Amino acid sequence: MRNAVKQVFDEYTESILEELEQSKDFKAINPAQDFFQDKLFYAVQNNSDYYLLSSDRRIIKFDDLEENGYIIRNGIIPSTCNFRIKSAAEFIKGKSVNILDCFNSINSQLQKYIYFDDSRIYNILTIWTIGTYFYRAFRYYPYIWLNADKGSGKTRVMEVLRPLAFNAIMAVNSTEASIFRFVDTDCATLFIDEFEKLKKDNQQGIITLLNSGFNFEGSVVRTEKAMDTYKPKTYSAFSPKMFAGIADISDVLMDRCIKVKLLKKPKDTVVQSYKLDDITMEQNKTLRDELYICALEHAGNIKKIYDSNKISMPDVLSDREQDIWEVLFSIAKYIDETNKTNIIDSLNGFAIDSSKERAKINIEKNDSYKLISILVDVLPTLTPKKIQDKTKYYDSDELFGKFKKTEEFGWLKSKNYLTTMLSNKFHINNDRVTISGKKTRLYAIPDNHIRMLVERYNLNEVVDVSNF
């Protein structure tokens, strides 16, 4: 083995090398909320002084972060620090909060002021609110879509939850740039009422933020003025988000949401009027402090459940639906295991019902789902022209005629269009086949192919494949 040749550098290069060799590795942290190495971190403020508080009950002045191995990501101090310093000190000295107490307090608030015809929604919104305090421990965090007619209480839901959720802001009369900064720097929980107005006001940037901010790596790039030029700047889009509206939303956004349908309350049902007076505001601040302590104490254990991949969720959920629900199931499982409750049952039932509704909506709105649904209905009414090598061959004219008679595909002008859709979407080909010495075009559908499509598109609960 040849000996390495010693390099000779000039004095300037030697000085730079010395700097590089003595440099330290720092962990860039978002002080508003961050989670790594099984620890949760928050910024706390005392007058003009800022501190970093961690779940191992340590506190570090911002001025001393570097010597402790941390730097502030992008060097920006969060503008919102809602954890009151007195409560932070109590946590450092050993104060503990039972997560079930926080659950019950939020749940009671919701039941006091809001009517849901489905009682399971109280549990879902409660767990979602608790999770906003440590959402950065997870890969995904679900959005809540409040879908309701006017006067059904969706604005009231936001009024009650906004003071309790982590660093919450209401996106009303706020510029796109300020919303991006709040989400990026303050890890803000974003509330948007009257969602339909975003499109009318041409706030495409916020819609892009919503489309991107469902997962931890989600980001948006904006061009902003710096001195006399414009430079691109990347913002983190990841944060909890709740929005309310009357109209349907895009398929992309739907895939990131738990839909909560609100109905107008019966006339004989009484809920209290929500007034944000001094007493209510102080109660909210106290509960918010308890949520901070609760998260600092319990987030690490919930994260372990989330990472275990052993969370039992309904089999009917698609992969994306499991991504949506996994966080809430992890929190519910932890509460149940530590307090002998059974909250997770309400999530199970609601998730199954949501999956069925989503499948029905997909059949109504999406051509792929419509095609599968109609294939399930019409193929059993046709006699295969040929069966060979575990494949059934159907007359293409007959199948096209069946599709033409449906409400969904009565618009079809030619068989070629149907053939292209079936081939491109599902690998169902229109093969040239010889029968009784004549060549004819037949759709080739392998055995179990329809069952496989129903399963892949998560339609098991809404279509009957017993004939296949």
PEJO-V884565 format. One record per residue. N is the residue number from 1. RES is the residue in one letter. PHI is phi as a letter, one per 20 degrees, with the letter a starting at -180 (999 if undefined). OMEGA is omega in whole degrees, 0 to 359 (none if undefined). BURIAL is I if it has 9 or more other ideal C-beta (glycine too) atoms within 8 Angstrom, else O. Layout:
BEGIN
n:N res:RES phi:PHI omega:OMEGA burial:BURIAL
n:N res:RES phi:PHI omega:OMEGA burial:BURIAL
END
This chain:
BEGIN
n:1 res:M phi:999 omega:182 burial:O
n:2 res:R phi:f omega:177 burial:O
n:3 res:N phi:f omega:178 burial:O
n:4 res:A phi:f omega:180 burial:O
n:5 res:V phi:e omega:180 burial:O
n:6 res:K phi:f omega:180 burial:O
n:7 res:Q phi:f omega:177 burial:O
n:8 res:V phi:d omega:183 burial:O
n:9 res:F phi:d omega:175 burial:O
n:10 res:D phi:f omega:186 burial:O
n:11 res:E phi:f omega:181 burial:O
n:12 res:Y phi:f omega:179 burial:O
n:13 res:T phi:f omega:179 burial:O
n:14 res:E phi:f omega:181 burial:I
n:15 res:S phi:f omega:178 burial:O
n:16 res:I phi:f omega:178 burial:O
n:17 res:L phi:g omega:179 burial:I
n:18 res:E phi:f omega:177 burial:O
n:19 res:E phi:f omega:182 burial:O
n:20 res:L phi:f omega:181 burial:O
n:21 res:E phi:f omega:181 burial:O
n:22 res:Q phi:e omega:182 burial:O
n:23 res:S phi:f omega:182 burial:O
n:24 res:K phi:d omega:173 burial:O
n:25 res:D phi:e omega:179 burial:O
n:26 res:F phi:d omega:175 burial:O
n:27 res:K phi:e omega:177 burial:O
n:28 res:A phi:f omega:187 burial:O
n:29 res:I phi:c omega:170 burial:I
n:30 res:N phi:e omega:189 burial:I
n:31 res:P phi:f omega:179 burial:I
n:32 res:A phi:g omega:174 burial:I
n:33 res:Q phi:a omega:176 burial:I
n:34 res:D phi:b omega:181 burial:I
n:35 res:F phi:b omega:173 burial:I
n:36 res:F phi:a omega:183 burial:O
n:37 res:Q phi:l omega:176 burial:O
n:38 res:D phi:m omega:179 burial:O
n:39 res:K phi:c omega:177 burial:I
n:40 res:L phi:d omega:184 burial:I
n:41 res:F phi:c omega:173 burial:I
n:42 res:Y phi:c omega:167 burial:I
n:43 res:A phi:e omega:172 burial:I
n:44 res:V phi:c omega:186 burial:I
n:45 res:Q phi:c omega:174 burial:I
n:46 res:N phi:c omega:187 burial:O
n:47 res:N phi:l omega:181 burial:O
n:48 res:S phi:e omega:182 burial:O
n:49 res:D phi:e omega:179 burial:O
n:50 res:Y phi:d omega:182 burial:I
n:51 res:Y phi:c omega:174 burial:I
n:52 res:L phi:d omega:181 burial:I
n:53 res:L phi:d omega:181 burial:I
n:54 res:S phi:d omega:185 burial:I
n:55 res:S phi:f omega:173 burial:I
n:56 res:D phi:e omega:175 burial:O
n:57 res:R phi:m omega:173 burial:O
n:58 res:R phi:d omega:177 burial:O
n:59 res:I phi:c omega:184 burial:I
n:60 res:I phi:c omega:174 burial:I
n:61 res:K phi:f omega:178 burial:O
n:62 res:F phi:g omega:180 burial:I
n:63 res:D phi:f omega:184 burial:O
n:64 res:D phi:d omega:185 burial:O
n:65 res:L phi:f omega:185 burial:I
n:66 res:E phi:f omega:181 burial:I
n:67 res:E phi:f omega:175 burial:O
n:68 res:N phi:d omega:173 burial:O
n:69 res:G phi:n omega:182 burial:O
n:70 res:Y phi:c omega:166 burial:I
n:71 res:I phi:c omega:180 burial:I
n:72 res:I phi:e omega:180 burial:I
n:73 res:R phi:g omega:182 burial:O
n:74 res:N phi:m omega:177 burial:O
n:75 res:G phi:m omega:185 burial:O
n:76 res:I phi:d omega:177 burial:O
n:77 res:I phi:e omega:180 burial:O
n:78 res:P phi:f omega:181 burial:I
n:79 res:S phi:e omega:183 burial:O
n:80 res:T phi:c omega:174 burial:I
n:81 res:C phi:c omega:186 burial:I
n:82 res:N phi:e omega:181 burial:I
n:83 res:F phi:f omega:185 burial:I
n:84 res:R phi:f omega:189 burial:O
n:85 res:I phi:f omega:178 burial:I
n:86 res:K phi:f omega:179 burial:O
n:87 res:S phi:f omega:177 burial:I
n:88 res:A phi:f omega:179 burial:I
n:89 res:A phi:f omega:178 burial:O
n:90 res:E phi:f omega:177 burial:I
n:91 res:F phi:f omega:180 burial:I
n:92 res:I phi:g omega:181 burial:I
n:93 res:K phi:e omega:171 burial:O
n:94 res:G phi:o omega:181 burial:O
n:95 res:K phi:f omega:181 burial:O
n:96 res:S phi:c omega:179 burial:O
n:97 res:V phi:c omega:177 burial:I
n:98 res:N phi:f omega:182 burial:O
n:99 res:I phi:f omega:178 burial:I
n:100 res:L phi:f omega:177 burial:I
n:101 res:D phi:f omega:177 burial:I
n:102 res:C phi:f omega:178 burial:I
n:103 res:F phi:g omega:182 burial:I
n:104 res:N phi:f omega:181 burial:O
n:105 res:S phi:f omega:180 burial:I
n:106 res:I phi:f omega:180 burial:I
n:107 res:N phi:g omega:179 burial:I
n:108 res:S phi:f omega:177 burial:O
n:109 res:Q phi:g omega:181 burial:I
n:110 res:L phi:f omega:182 burial:I
n:111 res:Q phi:f omega:181 burial:O
n:112 res:K phi:f omega:190 burial:O
n:113 res:Y phi:d omega:190 burial:I
n:114 res:I phi:c omega:175 burial:I
n:115 res:Y phi:d omega:168 burial:O
n:116 res:F phi:d omega:177 burial:I
n:117 res:D phi:f omega:177 burial:O
n:118 res:D phi:d omega:186 burial:O
n:119 res:S phi:f omega:180 burial:O
n:120 res:R phi:f omega:183 burial:I
n:121 res:I phi:f omega:178 burial:I
n:122 res:Y phi:g omega:180 burial:I
n:123 res:N phi:f omega:183 burial:I
n:124 res:I phi:f omega:180 burial:I
n:125 res:L phi:f omega:177 burial:I
n:126 res:T phi:f omega:181 burial:I
n:127 res:I phi:f omega:178 burial:I
n:128 res:W phi:g omega:180 burial:I
n:129 res:T phi:f omega:177 burial:I
n:130 res:I phi:g omega:183 burial:I
n:131 res:G phi:f omega:179 burial:I
n:132 res:T phi:f omega:182 burial:I
n:133 res:Y phi:e omega:175 burial:I
n:134 res:F phi:b omega:183 burial:I
n:135 res:Y phi:f omega:182 burial:I
n:136 res:R phi:f omega:173 burial:I
n:137 res:A phi:e omega:189 burial:I
n:138 res:F phi:d omega:178 burial:I
n:139 res:R phi:f omega:179 burial:O
n:140 res:Y phi:c omega:170 burial:I
n:141 res:Y phi:c omega:188 burial:I
n:142 res:P phi:f omega:170 burial:I
n:143 res:Y phi:e omega:172 burial:I
n:144 res:I phi:d omega:177 burial:I
n:145 res:W phi:d omega:177 burial:I
n:146 res:L phi:e omega:184 burial:I
n:147 res:N phi:d omega:185 burial:I
n:148 res:A phi:a omega:172 burial:I
n:149 res:D phi:f omega:176 burial:O
n:150 res:K phi:f omega:178 burial:O
n:151 res:G phi:n omega:182 burial:O
n:152 res:S phi:e omega:174 burial:I
n:153 res:G phi:o omega:183 burial:I
n:154 res:K phi:f omega:177 burial:I
n:155 res:T phi:f omega:178 burial:O
n:156 res:R phi:f omega:178 burial:I
n:157 res:V phi:g omega:180 burial:I
n:158 res:M phi:f omega:179 burial:I
n:159 res:E phi:f omega:182 burial:I
n:160 res:V phi:f omega:186 burial:I
n:161 res:L phi:e omega:184 burial:I
n:162 res:R phi:g omega:179 burial:I
n:163 res:P phi:f omega:184 burial:I
n:164 res:L phi:d omega:182 burial:I
n:165 res:A phi:f omega:186 burial:I
n:166 res:F phi:f omega:175 burial:I
n:167 res:N phi:l omega:188 burial:I
n:168 res:A phi:f omega:173 burial:I
n:169 res:I phi:c omega:175 burial:I
n:170 res:M phi:d omega:185 burial:I
n:171 res:A phi:e omega:178 burial:I
n:172 res:V phi:c omega:180 burial:O
n:173 res:N phi:l omega:176 burial:O
n:174 res:S phi:d omega:178 burial:O
n:175 res:T phi:f omega:177 burial:O
n:176 res:E phi:g omega:183 burial:O
n:177 res:A phi:f omega:181 burial:O
n:178 res:S phi:f omega:178 burial:O
n:179 res:I phi:f omega:178 burial:I
n:180 res:F phi:g omega:182 burial:I
n:181 res:R phi:f omega:178 burial:I
n:182 res:F phi:f omega:181 burial:I
n:183 res:V phi:f omega:183 burial:I
n:184 res:D phi:f omega:188 burial:I
n:185 res:T phi:e omega:186 burial:I
n:186 res:D phi:d omega:183 burial:I
n:187 res:C phi:l omega:190 burial:I
n:188 res:A phi:f omega:167 burial:I
n:189 res:T phi:f omega:189 burial:I
n:190 res:L phi:e omega:176 burial:I
n:191 res:F phi:d omega:181 burial:I
n:192 res:I phi:c omega:176 burial:I
n:193 res:D phi:e omega:180 burial:I
n:194 res:E phi:l omega:186 burial:O
n:195 res:F phi:g omega:183 burial:I
n:196 res:E phi:g omega:183 burial:I
n:197 res:K phi:f omega:181 burial:O
n:198 res:L phi:g omega:180 burial:I
n:199 res:K phi:f omega:180 burial:O
n:200 res:K phi:f omega:180 burial:O
n:201 res:D phi:e omega:178 burial:O
n:202 res:N phi:l omega:179 burial:O
n:203 res:Q phi:e omega:184 burial:I
n:204 res:Q phi:f omega:181 burial:O
n:205 res:G phi:f omega:180 burial:I
n:206 res:I phi:f omega:176 burial:I
n:207 res:I phi:f omega:175 burial:I
n:208 res:T phi:f omega:177 burial:I
n:209 res:L phi:f omega:180 burial:I
n:210 res:L phi:f omega:180 burial:I
n:211 res:N phi:f omega:185 burial:I
n:212 res:S phi:e omega:195 burial:I
n:213 res:G phi:e omega:181 burial:I
n:214 res:F phi:e omega:182 burial:I
n:215 res:N phi:d omega:189 burial:O
n:216 res:F phi:g omega:184 burial:O
n:217 res:E phi:e omega:182 burial:O
n:218 res:G phi:f omega:181 burial:I
n:219 res:S phi:b omega:174 burial:I
n:220 res:V phi:c omega:180 burial:I
n:221 res:V phi:d omega:178 burial:O
n:222 res:R phi:c omega:176 burial:I
n:223 res:T phi:e omega:184 burial:O
n:224 res:E phi:c omega:183 burial:I
n:225 res:K phi:f omega:176 burial:O
n:226 res:A phi:c omega:186 burial:O
n:227 res:M phi:m omega:183 burial:O
n:228 res:D phi:d omega:181 burial:O
n:229 res:T phi:c omega:178 burial:O
n:230 res:Y phi:d omega:181 burial:O
n:231 res:K phi:c omega:177 burial:O
n:232 res:P phi:f omega:177 burial:O
n:233 res:K phi:c omega:181 burial:O
n:234 res:T phi:e omega:177 burial:O
n:235 res:Y phi:d omega:170 burial:I
n:236 res:S phi:f omega:180 burial:I
n:237 res:A phi:d omega:188 burial:I
n:238 res:F phi:f omega:173 burial:I
n:239 res:S phi:a omega:174 burial:I
n:240 res:P phi:f omega:182 burial:I
n:241 res:K phi:b omega:175 burial:I
n:242 res:M phi:c omega:178 burial:I
n:243 res:F phi:c omega:186 burial:I
n:244 res:A phi:c omega:179 burial:I
n:245 res:G phi:a omega:181 burial:I
n:246 res:I phi:e omega:186 burial:O
n:247 res:A phi:e omega:176 burial:O
n:248 res:D phi:f omega:178 burial:O
n:249 res:I phi:d omega:182 burial:I
n:250 res:S phi:f omega:178 burial:O
n:251 res:D phi:f omega:180 burial:O
n:252 res:V phi:f omega:181 burial:O
n:253 res:L phi:f omega:178 burial:I
n:254 res:M phi:g omega:182 burial:I
n:255 res:D phi:f omega:180 burial:O
n:256 res:R phi:d omega:193 burial:I
n:257 res:C phi:d omega:159 burial:I
n:258 res:I phi:d omega:183 burial:I
n:259 res:K phi:e omega:176 burial:I
n:260 res:V phi:d omega:181 burial:I
n:261 res:K phi:e omega:179 burial:O
n:262 res:L phi:d omega:173 burial:I
n:263 res:L phi:d omega:176 burial:O
n:264 res:K phi:f omega:184 burial:O
n:265 res:K phi:f omega:176 burial:I
n:266 res:P phi:f omega:183 burial:O
n:267 res:K phi:f omega:182 burial:O
n:268 res:D phi:e omega:178 burial:O
n:269 res:T phi:e omega:184 burial:O
n:270 res:V phi:d omega:169 burial:O
n:271 res:V phi:c omega:183 burial:I
n:272 res:Q phi:f omega:175 burial:O
n:273 res:S phi:f omega:182 burial:O
n:274 res:Y phi:e omega:179 burial:I
n:275 res:K phi:c omega:183 burial:O
n:276 res:L phi:e omega:179 burial:O
n:277 res:D phi:e omega:184 burial:O
n:278 res:D phi:f omega:181 burial:O
n:279 res:I phi:f omega:180 burial:O
n:280 res:T phi:f omega:180 burial:I
n:281 res:M phi:f omega:178 burial:I
n:282 res:E phi:f omega:176 burial:O
n:283 res:Q phi:f omega:178 burial:O
n:284 res:N phi:f omega:179 burial:I
n:285 res:K phi:f omega:179 burial:I
n:286 res:T phi:f omega:179 burial:O
n:287 res:L phi:f omega:178 burial:I
n:288 res:R phi:f omega:176 burial:I
n:289 res:D phi:f omega:179 burial:I
n:290 res:E phi:f omega:177 burial:I
n:291 res:L phi:f omega:174 burial:I
n:292 res:Y phi:g omega:182 burial:I
n:293 res:I phi:f omega:178 burial:I
n:294 res:C phi:g omega:179 burial:I
n:295 res:A phi:f omega:180 burial:I
n:296 res:L phi:g omega:184 burial:I
n:297 res:E phi:e omega:192 burial:I
n:298 res:H phi:d omega:186 burial:I
n:299 res:A phi:g omega:182 burial:I
n:300 res:G phi:f omega:179 burial:I
n:301 res:N phi:f omega:177 burial:O
n:302 res:I phi:f omega:177 burial:I
n:303 res:K phi:f omega:178 burial:I
n:304 res:K phi:f omega:176 burial:O
n:305 res:I phi:f omega:180 burial:I
n:306 res:Y phi:f omega:183 burial:I
n:307 res:D phi:f omega:186 burial:O
n:308 res:S phi:f omega:184 burial:O
n:309 res:N phi:l omega:180 burial:O
n:310 res:K phi:d omega:179 burial:O
n:311 res:I phi:e omega:181 burial:I
n:312 res:S phi:e omega:176 burial:O
n:313 res:M phi:d omega:182 burial:I
n:314 res:P phi:g omega:181 burial:O
n:315 res:D phi:f omega:185 burial:O
n:316 res:V phi:f omega:183 burial:I
n:317 res:L phi:f omega:173 burial:I
n:318 res:S phi:f omega:179 burial:O
n:319 res:D phi:g omega:181 burial:O
n:320 res:R phi:f omega:177 burial:O
n:321 res:E phi:f omega:176 burial:I
n:322 res:Q phi:f omega:175 burial:I
n:323 res:D phi:g omega:181 burial:I
n:324 res:I phi:f omega:189 burial:I
n:325 res:W phi:e omega:191 burial:I
n:326 res:E phi:g omega:180 burial:I
n:327 res:V phi:f omega:183 burial:I
n:328 res:L phi:f omega:176 burial:I
n:329 res:F phi:f omega:179 burial:I
n:330 res:S phi:f omega:179 burial:I
n:331 res:I phi:f omega:180 burial:I
n:332 res:A phi:f omega:179 burial:I
n:333 res:K phi:f omega:180 burial:I
n:334 res:Y phi:f omega:179 burial:I
n:335 res:I phi:f omega:181 burial:I
n:336 res:D phi:f omega:183 burial:I
n:337 res:E phi:f omega:184 burial:O
n:338 res:T phi:e omega:184 burial:O
n:339 res:N phi:c omega:179 burial:I
n:340 res:K phi:l omega:174 burial:O
n:341 res:T phi:d omega:180 burial:O
n:342 res:N phi:c omega:183 burial:O
n:343 res:I phi:f omega:188 burial:I
n:344 res:I phi:f omega:179 burial:I
n:345 res:D phi:f omega:180 burial:O
n:346 res:S phi:f omega:177 burial:I
n:347 res:L phi:f omega:179 burial:I
n:348 res:N phi:g omega:183 burial:I
n:349 res:G phi:f omega:181 burial:I
n:350 res:F phi:f omega:180 burial:I
n:351 res:A phi:f omega:178 burial:I
n:352 res:I phi:f omega:180 burial:I
n:353 res:D phi:f omega:179 burial:O
n:354 res:S phi:f omega:179 burial:I
n:355 res:S phi:f omega:178 burial:I
n:356 res:K phi:f omega:180 burial:I
n:357 res:E phi:f omega:180 burial:I
n:358 res:R phi:f omega:180 burial:I
n:359 res:A phi:f omega:179 burial:I
n:360 res:K phi:f omega:179 burial:I
n:361 res:I phi:f omega:179 burial:I
n:362 res:N phi:f omega:179 burial:I
n:363 res:I phi:f omega:181 burial:I
n:364 res:E phi:f omega:190 burial:O
n:365 res:K phi:d omega:191 burial:O
n:366 res:N phi:d omega:183 burial:I
n:367 res:D phi:f omega:181 burial:O
n:368 res:S phi:f omega:180 burial:I
n:369 res:Y phi:f omega:177 burial:I
n:370 res:K phi:f omega:181 burial:I
n:371 res:L phi:g omega:181 burial:I
n:372 res:I phi:f omega:181 burial:I
n:373 res:S phi:g omega:181 burial:I
n:374 res:I phi:f omega:175 burial:I
n:375 res:L phi:g omega:179 burial:I
n:376 res:V phi:f omega:183 burial:I
n:377 res:D phi:f omega:192 burial:O
n:378 res:V phi:e omega:183 burial:I
n:379 res:L phi:g omega:179 burial:I
n:380 res:P phi:f omega:180 burial:O
n:381 res:T phi:e omega:181 burial:O
n:382 res:L phi:d omega:176 burial:I
n:383 res:T phi:e omega:179 burial:O
n:384 res:P phi:g omega:176 burial:O
n:385 res:K phi:f omega:181 burial:I
n:386 res:K phi:a omega:174 burial:I
n:387 res:I phi:c omega:184 burial:O
n:388 res:Q phi:b omega:176 burial:O
n:389 res:D phi:l omega:178 burial:O
n:390 res:K phi:l omega:178 burial:O
n:391 res:T phi:c omega:176 burial:I
n:392 res:K phi:d omega:182 burial:I
n:393 res:Y phi:d omega:184 burial:I
n:394 res:Y phi:d omega:179 burial:I
n:395 res:D phi:f omega:185 burial:I
n:396 res:S phi:f omega:179 burial:I
n:397 res:D phi:f omega:180 burial:O
n:398 res:E phi:f omega:181 burial:I
n:399 res:L phi:f omega:178 burial:I
n:400 res:F phi:f omega:179 burial:I
n:401 res:G phi:f omega:178 burial:O
n:402 res:K phi:f omega:179 burial:I
n:403 res:F phi:f omega:181 burial:I
n:404 res:K phi:f omega:182 burial:I
n:405 res:K phi:e omega:180 burial:O
n:406 res:T phi:e omega:178 burial:I
n:407 res:E phi:f omega:185 burial:O
n:408 res:E phi:f omega:185 burial:O
n:409 res:F phi:c omega:175 burial:I
n:410 res:G phi:f omega:182 burial:O
n:411 res:W phi:f omega:183 burial:O
n:412 res:L phi:g omega:181 burial:I
n:413 res:K phi:e omega:184 burial:O
n:414 res:S phi:b omega:177 burial:O
n:415 res:K phi:f omega:182 burial:I
n:416 res:N phi:f omega:180 burial:O
n:417 res:Y phi:f omega:177 burial:I
n:418 res:L phi:f omega:180 burial:I
n:419 res:T phi:f omega:180 burial:I
n:420 res:T phi:f omega:180 burial:O
n:421 res:M phi:f omega:182 burial:I
n:422 res:L phi:f omega:181 burial:I
n:423 res:S phi:f omega:184 burial:I
n:424 res:N phi:f omega:185 burial:O
n:425 res:K phi:e omega:191 burial:O
n:426 res:F phi:c omega:181 burial:I
n:427 res:H phi:l omega:172 burial:O
n:428 res:I phi:e omega:188 burial:I
n:429 res:N phi:e omega:176 burial:O
n:430 res:N phi:e omega:188 burial:I
n:431 res:D phi:e omega:172 burial:I
n:432 res:R phi:e omega:186 burial:O
n:433 res:V phi:c omega:178 burial:I
n:434 res:T phi:e omega:177 burial:O
n:435 res:I phi:c omega:181 burial:O
n:436 res:S phi:l omega:176 burial:O
n:437 res:G phi:n omega:180 burial:O
n:438 res:K phi:d omega:176 burial:O
n:439 res:K phi:e omega:181 burial:O
n:440 res:T phi:b omega:180 burial:I
n:441 res:R phi:e omega:180 burial:O
n:442 res:L phi:c omega:175 burial:I
n:443 res:Y phi:f omega:181 burial:I
n:444 res:A phi:e omega:181 burial:I
n:445 res:I phi:c omega:180 burial:I
n:446 res:P phi:f omega:175 burial:O
n:447 res:D phi:g omega:179 burial:O
n:448 res:N phi:m omega:181 burial:O
n:449 res:H phi:f omega:181 burial:I
n:450 res:I phi:f omega:177 burial:I
n:451 res:R phi:g omega:181 burial:I
n:452 res:M phi:f omega:179 burial:O
n:453 res:L phi:f omega:179 burial:I
n:454 res:V phi:g omega:181 burial:I
n:455 res:E phi:f omega:182 burial:I
n:456 res:R phi:f omega:181 burial:O
n:457 res:Y phi:e omega:173 burial:I
n:458 res:N phi:l omega:182 burial:I
n:459 res:L phi:d omega:185 burial:I
n:460 res:N phi:g omega:186 burial:I
n:461 res:E phi:e omega:186 burial:O
n:462 res:V phi:c omega:174 burial:O
n:463 res:V phi:c omega:184 burial:I
n:464 res:D phi:d omega:181 burial:O
n:465 res:V phi:d omega:181 burial:I
n:466 res:S phi:f omega:180 burial:O
n:467 res:N phi:e omega:183 burial:O
n:468 res:F phi:d omega:none burial:I
END
